[in-house]
Amino acid sequence: MLLQKSGVRCSECGKEAVVFQRHTGRALCRECFINDVVSRVRNEVNRFSMFGAKDNVLVGVSGGKDSYVLIDVLFKIHDPGRMGFVLIEEGIPDYGRLEQAGWVKELAKDSGVDLYVISFKEYVGYSLKELVDLSRRRGLKVSPCTYCGITRRRIMNQLARELGFRRVLTAHTLDDEAQTALMNILRGDLLRLVQGHPAGPLLSPLFVRRVKPLRKVYEVEVATYAYLKGFVFQERECPYIQEMPSLRAQLRKYLYRLEMEAPGSLLRFLERVDELVHGLIPKYSSLPELPRCVRCGEPTAYGRKYCKLCELLMELGINKVPGLREEFTLKHTQ
């Protein structure tokens, strides 16, 4: 995507181009490329009313390039005084989240944004490594990504609810969203497809709406944006990423090949999904409130006694009910 010094001119302003945008066929200079990404994010936020000017939003940060770009763009389109950051420490060997996210702490301090830090160990009583080790010993065929994703989503939702944030923002990109949409379609899970949409129904008062402002920005564009802004890449790949590849991991490879052969495929696919979901929202909005887990009190699926997180923990023989410590909401750094 980055161009070598070749004298190619920006399609918008005529300056020397540094980026070739494959899905549009345009060459762009640094400024026009960054403005293009910011404009597309702003349009997506406005299109689906992801958050308003007066909304307090909790931003999930990991310390990697996606988080960096999300925060940089948000600072251009939203008041930092109405933001909070949450950093979740999973507890993965040789993958120190706090070490990787040192810049987040500095940025939060400099901009006056509250940073909340919580670990899996605090929330469920076990680190991700300990959960995975227990799973292996019991012969369970559960991907580490399953334990991680479900726990992270629960922590962010509960924290946002208890702190009074109106939205949870995550740095998922177009690549992530296309994978999720295709995965739900292949599973025949239209309810989850609709619920995951930025305008989808909230079927429980315990849910805080989670939105993804970068959902129409390619992963490669995010990496390019971070590079052009001078972000120092310290990101290490999670050691569990190749272990017991999930359906998502397999779809990721397929979609990457498809995009290489036909640039713009992922964007067109997600646009068609948005059109499909728009027609389904009225039907699913009339569904009754989701039941609550008899163990932890959080929402669960229709016809289920326990939520997925509690089911996973019970399979591992863990008796602790997941939850935030009462005093946690007072613990933050500036």
URPEFEN-V976703 format. One record per run of one state. SS is the DSSP state (A for helix, B for strand, O for the rest). FROM is the first residue (numbers start at 1). TO is the last residue. Records with the same first field share a line. If there is no record, write none. Layout:
SS = FROM-TO, FROM-TO
//
This chain:
O = 1-1, 3-8, 10-15, 17-18, 22-25, 29-29, 48-56, 62-64, 78-79, 90-96, 101-101, 112-113, 125-127, 138-143, 164-166, 170-173, 187-189, 196-208, 212-218, 229-246, 262-264, 286-291, 293-298, 300-307, 316-327, 331-332, 334-334
B = 2-2, 9-9, 16-16, 19-21, 26-28, 57-61, 83-89, 114-119, 167-169, 209-211, 292-292, 299-299, 333-333
A = 30-47, 65-77, 80-82, 97-100, 102-111, 120-124, 128-137, 144-163, 174-186, 190-195, 219-228, 247-261, 265-285, 308-315, 328-330
//
